[in-house]
Amino acid sequence: MDKIQALENENKKLKETIEEYRKEKNKYYMDDLIDSACEELEDIIKHEELDINCDDMQDTIHEVADSNIPIYYYDIAQYCAMNTHLLTNKSEFAEDAEPYKHVQCNIYEELLDGLNEHLNELKEEA
């Protein structure tokens, strides 16, 4: 009986490890980053009781986008590996900057687009 319980516990740990690996493996997709930023925006709206039609929402959107931009070279490279368009798009914000700054600006622009789109959906629902 103890052996069966030990095997079940080991099996459970393996499943948890596999699930963590899958989450880690997929964390560098732009869609996931945008979804995470949208969830953060919704949390801010709920907790701070913001009016989604006020002018300050654009400031909030820019703050959320800015806080979700990767800052470490490894993370930036991983986003490039999973989202190759980040390497080819030229950002108007970083004309003469280093390549990693172009990528960060492209991520920022995509986050802004995704957050504004999400805000418009929230306005339609309200």
Helices and strands as residue ranges (DSSP letters): H 2-25, H 30-47, H 56-67, H 73-82, H 85-88, H 99-125
